[in-house]
């Protein structure tokens, strides 16, 4: 201070410098926060678990209505969910490979999925939704474009683009391509269709841990059906969590940990992991870092996690060996 009580020029400049320094810290913190932010995902921190090289997110969707109009279905589609936004999630989680699953909002229009695979090639494959009217030539084109399976999502008949009676005839046609049939049904539906699964000539992939209920999942009849198929080497299960199979929710999703741990202990060679980004139908966007960190609870052993995240997807989706 000067003799008159006013700050000297030097003191003024020092204060101004400290203020600018503090403002710089705030701006840098804001920038760091923005770098970790991903649309349709809460939180910004990276997972505690480090993804191994070539780790694969085996279940996500792309919505790109600016380039590929959505089908007129009675279901709101996520926004900001195209390839550039998904790359932010890959950067945050540390994953490299990805499986793009055609969402119900596109019905049987697979153009956005094929385009996303092409954008993220050679580290992307996909799962299409088709009707029996599709020509064999188009199926071959889909294969060349990275498609390795077809999905039947029938948990909500109001928004379903396919029907159960399409499964068997389509499975017979795609078997020669080496594709699988992916099932997104309720646990009750899976249990009721046990005879159908035994007739199909293709591998099966069950979404979201078979949609087993939050309470008593291991005792549900669907668990026994899925386990028989897994033990016979005829099926795979995606370790992915949705609000329908977890009522406890974040951060621990404790009600689904038991089922995941049981599957990992019994058949780690038949499991893959998926984020389910951009989380369609979730009441609130989950923290994808927390979802990825569930792998540490499901599979505490590092070698087992690498199998689920890298080796199994390479086998199922025909990626180059790591």
DAKAFEN-V161675 format. One record per helix or strand of 2 or more residues. SS is the DSSP state (H for helix, E for strand). FROM is the first residue (numbers start at 0). LEN is the number of residues. Records with the same first field share a line. If there is no record, write none. Layout:
SS=FROM-LEN + FROM-LEN
This chain:
H=8-28 + 82-11 + 103-3 + 110-10 + 135-9 + 156-3 + 165-12 + 186-6 + 193-6 + 207-4 + 216-3 + 220-11 + 253-17 + 287-11 + 301-16
E=55-5 + 96-5 + 123-5 + 146-7 + 179-5 + 202-4 + 234-5 + 270-3
